[in-house]
Amino acid sequence: MEIELVTFGKISELIPNQKIEVEASNTDELQTNLEQLFPNLASMKYKLALNKDIVQSTQELRNNDIIAIMPPFSGG
């Protein structure tokens, strides 16, 4: 399945925005795959967003989903 990765902050220095092929049916599997593809990601704190919604629990993936990988952030 093809997904689009969008990265922010320090993570964008490690992983460029791109479309990639993954063998993952849900966000937990995707996270494991991403940390294998990009080993530096495993040592960082980050959140995933699926189609602009922060992932709070495991979500199913579909072809052409957009995954944002975001470092910690604060709001005001």
C-alpha positions as CSV (number, residue, x, y, z in Angstrom):
1,M,0.0,0.0,0.0
2,E,1.2,3.5,-0.7
3,I,1.1,6.2,1.9
4,E,2.3,9.8,2.0
5,L,4.7,10.9,4.7
6,V,4.6,14.5,5.9
7,T,7.3,15.5,8.5
8,F,7.8,18.5,10.7
9,G,10.5,20.0,12.8
10,K,13.7,18.0,13.5
11,I,12.1,14.9,12.0
12,S,12.0,16.5,8.6
13,E,15.8,16.7,8.7
14,L,15.9,12.8,9.0
15,I,13.0,11.9,6.8
16,P,12.0,13.9,3.7
17,N,8.3,14.2,2.8
18,Q,7.6,11.4,0.4
19,K,5.3,8.7,-0.8
20,I,6.4,5.2,0.3
21,E,5.2,1.6,-0.1
22,V,4.5,-0.1,3.2
23,E,3.3,-3.4,4.3
24,A,1.2,-2.3,7.3
25,S,-2.5,-2.7,8.0
26,N,-2.6,-0.3,10.9
27,T,-0.8,2.6,12.6
28,D,1.0,0.4,15.1
29,E,2.5,-1.8,12.3
30,L,3.4,1.4,10.4
31,Q,5.2,2.9,13.4
32,T,7.3,-0.3,13.7
33,N,8.1,-0.3,10.0
34,L,9.0,3.4,10.0
35,E,11.4,2.9,12.9
36,Q,13.1,0.0,11.0
37,L,13.3,2.1,7.8
38,F,14.5,5.2,9.7
39,P,16.4,4.0,12.8
40,N,17.0,7.5,14.2
41,L,13.2,7.8,14.6
42,A,13.2,5.1,17.2
43,S,15.1,7.2,19.7
44,M,12.9,10.3,19.2
45,K,9.6,11.3,20.7
46,Y,6.9,11.9,18.1
47,K,3.2,11.6,17.3
48,L,1.5,10.3,14.2
49,A,-1.5,11.9,12.6
50,L,-3.6,10.0,10.1
51,N,-5.3,12.2,7.5
52,K,-4.9,15.3,9.8
53,D,-6.2,13.6,13.0
54,I,-3.7,12.8,15.9
55,V,-3.5,9.0,16.4
56,Q,-4.6,8.2,20.0
57,S,-5.0,4.4,19.5
58,T,-4.4,1.9,16.7
59,Q,-6.1,2.9,13.4
60,E,-6.6,1.0,10.2
61,L,-4.7,2.2,7.2
62,R,-5.9,2.6,3.6
63,N,-4.1,3.1,0.4
64,N,-3.1,6.8,-0.2
65,D,-3.5,7.8,3.5
66,I,-1.5,10.7,4.6
67,I,0.6,10.2,7.7
68,A,2.2,13.2,9.5
69,I,5.1,12.5,11.8
70,M,5.4,15.3,14.4
71,P,7.9,16.1,17.1
72,P,6.5,17.1,20.6
73,F,4.8,20.5,20.4
74,S,3.1,22.8,22.8
75,G,0.3,25.2,22.3
76,G,-1.0,28.3,24.0
